[in-house]
Amino acid sequence: MKLLLRRDQKSGLIGKVTFTLAVRAEITSEEQNNIKKYKLGDTMLYERMTMIEKGSGLLGLASRLAYKAINLTISVNDLSDGKKIDCKDIVEMLAVEDQIKEAAQTFKNVLQAAATFGGEEVVELA
């Protein structure tokens, strides 16, 4: 598995800059088969959650829409398909990037373990 990251930025109407991180994984056919076999596609690799006060009526609807816009989840399927993440500043983008790299490395370890079921692994100890 290879993790592809692309950093970008865009300016809004009032000149505010938004930073975008596009992430996608190149997954081998063997890894894809193990994802399907062990039903790992919905596994969450990254979550950014922010609590928002929920109201009722129109305010409640607006708060639920804001909650979905602010919060971010990245699953194995998202990583396979590719996903863009908007960040308010460079520091947030770099933090998200680091967390995604760490989650992707952990998931790669899971896929390597899945590939050895029914087989034997030799570990040389020093």
N, C-alpha and C positions, 0 to 999 in steps of 0.2 A: 504494500500500500504506500502510495505517495500522497502527501498533503500539499495542495496547491493553494497559495495565498496571494491575493492581489489587493494592494492598497490603492485607494482612489480618494478623490475629494470632489465636492461639488458646491457651488455657491447658490444660496437661496435668493429670493427676490430682494431682500433687504441687506444682502451682502454677507449673511451669516454662512460660515463654511460648515458643511457636514462631511465627516470622514466616513468612508465606506470600506469595509473589509469583505472581500468575496472569498469564500472558502469552498473548496471542492476536493474530494479524494479520488485518486485513480486507484481503483480496486481491481485486483486480478480476478480472473474467472474462478479460480479456486477459492479465493476469499469471498466472492459473491455467492458461490455455492454454499459455503459455510454460513453466511449470513442468512440465506434462505432456509437451510437445513435446521439451524438452531433458532430461527425466528428472532433475529437480532435487529431487524430493521427499525423497530420502534424504540430501541434502546436510546435513552437520553444521554448525550455526551456533554452537553453544556446547558445551563439554565441561568438566566439573569431575571430575577424577580424583584419587582418593586410593588410595595403595598399601596393601594389607592383606596380612599374612603368611598364606599359604595353608597349611593343614594337611591332614591326611588323616582319613578317616572322618567322624565326627560333627563334629569341630572344623573339618574342611575344608568340609563342607556349610554350617555356620554362618558361616564366613568368606566363602564365596561369596555367601550371602544378604546379609551385611552390605555386601559390596563393591557389590552392585547397589543397595542402599538408599542408600549414601553417595554414590556416583558419579551424575552427572547428565549427560545429553546432551539437546540440543534440536536437532531437525532441522527442515527446512522444513515437513514434514508436521505435526510437533508444533506449530509456530508457527501453521499454518493451522487445526489442530483445537483449539488451546488446550492449555496445560499449566500445572500448578501446581507450584511449587518451594518446598519447606520449607527455611528457613534458621534457623541457631541464634541469630543476633542481627541487629540492624538494619544494622550495618556490612557483614556478609556479604550481606544482601539488597540493599543499595544497590550493592555491587560487582557482584553478579550482574546487577542491573538495568542498570548501565552497560555491561557486556559484551554483554548481549543487545541493547541499543539500538545499539551499534556494529556487531554482527554483522548486525542487521536492516537497517541503513543500507547496509552492504556488499552484502547480498543484493539490496536495492532497486536498487543500481547494476548488479548482474549482470542483473536483470530488464530494466532500461532498455537495457542493451547487447543483450540477447536480442531486444528489440522492434525494434532497428534493422537486424538482419541482412536482407539482401536489399533494403535501402533505402539512403537517403543521409542523412547527418547534417551539418548546417551548424553550424560552430563559429566564432563571431565572436571574433577575437583583438584585444586592445587594443594 
